[in-house]
Amino acid sequence: MLERELEIFVHGPGGIRRLFVYRRWMFLLPLGVLAVLASGGAWLWRFQSGYEELALRRQAALGELAGQKAAALRLRDRVRLLTEETGRITSFNTKLGVMLDSPAATDVPGGATAPRLPATALDGDLGRRLFDFLDGLGRRLAVAEVAQQDLARSLFARKLEFLAKPSLWPVRGFITSGFGARPSPFGRGGDFHNGVDIKAPIGSPVFAAGAGRVIEADTMSGYGLRVVISHDYGLETVYAHLKKAEVKPGQQVKRGQIIAQSGNSGRTTGAHLHYEVHAGDTPVNPRQYMLD
């Protein structure tokens, strides 16, 4: 049994002297520290032994999560493209229906609004919402496809009518002023715009939007040099602010035939083509006939 206290003496040339005093706690304290360290090491060892496995599992989970996020983003982009394509098909069908006086394109269930894509790729119920969206989109595409097939059959049977109606863009460019009420471009109040203005450089070729007969090719106040074509089915088209007319009154023209050169004649604020469509002598929005 350890003594409580132990004094150690040494004998030397100068006599006997005490070297140090050894007490029992000096022996027990290191043993206690070693015991604590040993128990702590044993407790931590179980975590250390599985660390590599946990690290591998964590890396695998992170890789799988990244793959799922990438797949969700790709799916979202693809669905967005399908949505845009559905809208384009519906718009195209609507315009064809207007041209052929057919309700086929306007009878699509749900109107012109396509089902909406889930707002975020991180929604908790993303899977269910995507399935619902794709199911609705599939039904809509099927209806649009049937409508296009019906319209295609109508077009085949009514080819001459299609060629006569003004479906082409009369000039290559973009619309700077649409149909309807607008502020006056000359800075005095507002006015009603009977057609659309299509920006085009002077001298650009102007095409007949549909087959018909030229009834006017002259100058008119405000319009400058203009060409007016009479189509079947009570339709007329007007092409104004021209530089030069390439056709004469009484001349038959084909759909897509060059009839003039765009210019800046008449009352304008810049070079463009003013284009109108009249149905029964009443101006209507040309955009409902102009196929994209």
Secondary structure by P-SEA (a helix, b strand, c coil): ccccbbbbbbbccccccccccccaaaaaaaaaaaaaaaaaaaaaaaaaaaaaaaaaaaaaaaaaaaaaaaaaaaaaaaaaaaaaaaaaaaaaaaaaaaaaccccccccccccccccccccccccaaaaaaaaaaaaaaaaaaaaaaaaaaaaaaaaacaaaaaaccccccccccccccccccccccccccccccbbbbbbccccbbbccccccccccccccccccbbbbbbccbbbbbbcccccccccccccccccccccccccccccccbbbbbbbbcccccccccccccc
